[in-house]
Each structure stands twice: as structure tokens, then as C-alpha cells.
Amino acid sequence: MADKISLENFAKDKTLSEHKRRSLEVARALDAKADVLPHARTFTSIEFEAFVTELTPKRFELLRLAIKRSRSIGDLATASHRDQSAVSRDVAKLEKLGLVKVESVANPGHGLMKIVTPVATRIAIDASLEAA
């Protein structure tokens, strides 16, 4: 029979301590009625045909570039050797699909810049071939 986990175990074990820390952050956010919970995951459900139509190879490349680190649209355009306006349109499509978050941040001396961050590091597709 396994021993019960005690508070002392949480203090000694790095994994348990991290779990406790994250759980407390979520509990505090719930108490504060926060709009977004820390450590939350976003799940998006869309029609398969729309997904495969919208996730073109060039958009997939943008996801792969952004997964390495959050990047501005300008950085993505440079890294993908594409026009910035085309990348901006593709990022808007990826945002609509729920695959990236776009945040406007101050760019001193230049106004605002949009930072692109993927919402997940992995995409899994579960498609049914049966008629709806």
C-alpha cells in the first residue's frame, strides 16, 4: 500500500511543489473571478474541411516559426521571406482558427507592433468520416 502524500512531501518534491504553486494560482484567479485562468488550455473545434482549407503550407510555416518564440508580424515576414501584408493576412486567418493569439504592444518610436504567439505546441486532428 502506498504512503499518503503529506505537506512535507510537497515541500521536498520539486514536481509536487510546482503542482501546488500552479494550483494556488488557479484558485486565486477563480476567487478573483478572472476572465482567463492561468495555465488554461484552449481547445478549438472547427469543421475539418474548413481547417484543412485554411491551414495552408505557408500558414503552417508561420505557426512553426512562432512556436520557437513569440514574434512580431515583421519578424515572421522576414523569417519566412514573405511580404509583411501577406503574413498579416495569414496571421489573421490563424487567429480566426484559434491557433494563435495576437497582442498589440508598444514599439517605442514606431507605434504599435503585433506579437504572434501560438496557443498550443501541438495540433491533433480527430476527423470522423461519417456524415453529420
C-alpha positions in Angstrom: 0.0 0.0 0.0 1.3 3.4 -1.0 2.0 6.1 1.6 -0.2 9.1 1.8 1.1 12.3 0.4 1.8 14.8 3.2 2.5 18.5 3.1 6.1 17.6 3.9 6.2 15.7 0.6 5.1 18.9 -1.3 7.9 20.9 0.4 10.6 18.3 -0.6 9.5 17.2 -4.1 10.0 19.7 -6.9 7.2 18.3 -9.1 4.7 18.4 -6.2 5.8 21.8 -5.2 5.3 23.1 -8.7 1.9 21.5 -8.9 0.9 23.2 -5.6 2.1 26.6 -6.8 0.2 26.3 -10.1 -3.0 25.1 -8.3 -2.8 28.1 -5.9 -2.5 30.4 -8.9 -5.7 28.9 -10.4 -7.5 29.0 -7.1 -6.7 32.7 -6.6 -7.8 33.5 -10.2 -11.1 31.7 -9.6 -11.6 33.6 -6.3 -10.9 36.8 -8.2 -13.4 35.8 -10.9 -10.6 36.3 -13.5 -11.6 36.4 -17.2 -8.7 34.0 -18.0 -7.3 31.3 -15.8 -3.6 30.8 -15.5 -2.3 27.6 -17.1 -5.5 27.1 -19.0 -5.5 25.3 -22.3 -7.6 26.4 -25.3 -9.4 23.8 -27.3 -10.9 24.8 -30.6 -13.4 22.8 -32.6 -13.9 23.6 -36.2 -15.1 21.8 -39.3 -12.4 19.6 -40.7 -12.9 20.9 -44.3 -12.5 24.5 -43.1 -9.4 23.5 -41.1 -7.6 21.8 -44.0 -8.6 24.6 -46.4 -7.4 27.4 -44.1 -4.2 25.8 -42.8 -2.1 26.2 -45.9 1.5 25.2 -46.0 2.6 28.9 -45.7 0.3 29.4 -42.6 1.7 26.2 -41.1 5.2 27.6 -41.6 4.2 30.7 -39.7 3.0 28.5 -36.8 6.3 26.7 -36.8 8.3 29.9 -36.8 6.2 31.4 -34.0 6.3 28.3 -31.8 10.1 28.8 -31.3 9.3 32.1 -29.6 6.7 34.8 -29.8 7.4 37.0 -32.8 6.2 40.2 -34.4 4.5 40.0 -37.8 7.5 41.8 -39.3 9.8 39.2 -37.8 7.6 36.4 -39.2 7.7 38.1 -42.6 11.5 38.3 -42.6 12.0 34.7 -41.4 9.5 33.3 -44.0 10.8 35.5 -46.8 7.3 36.9 -47.4 5.6 40.2 -47.8 4.5 41.7 -44.4 1.0 42.4 -45.6 0.6 38.7 -46.8 1.9 37.5 -43.4 -0.5 39.8 -41.6 -3.5 38.4 -43.5 -2.3 34.8 -42.8 -1.9 35.6 -39.1 -5.5 37.0 -39.1 -6.7 33.7 -40.5 -4.7 31.7 -37.9 -6.2 33.8 -35.2 -9.7 33.2 -36.5 -9.0 29.5 -36.4 -7.9 29.9 -32.8 -4.4 28.7 -33.4 -2.6 31.9 -32.4 -3.0 34.9 -30.1 -2.1 38.3 -31.4 -1.2 41.1 -28.9 -0.5 44.7 -29.8 2.4 46.1 -27.8 4.2 49.4 -27.8 7.1 49.7 -30.2 8.9 52.9 -28.9 9.2 55.4 -31.7 7.2 53.3 -34.1 3.7 53.0 -32.6 2.3 49.5 -32.0 3.5 46.1 -33.2 1.6 42.9 -33.2 3.1 39.9 -31.4 2.0 36.5 -32.5 2.0 33.5 -30.1 0.7 30.1 -30.9 -1.9 28.8 -28.4 -0.5 25.3 -28.4 2.7 23.4 -29.3 0.8 20.6 -30.9 -2.1 20.2 -33.2 -4.1 16.9 -33.1 -6.8 16.1 -35.7 -9.6 13.8 -35.0 -11.8 13.6 -38.0 -14.9 11.4 -38.5 -15.6 10.2 -41.9 -19.3 9.6 -41.1 -21.9 12.1 -42.3 -23.1 14.5 -39.7 
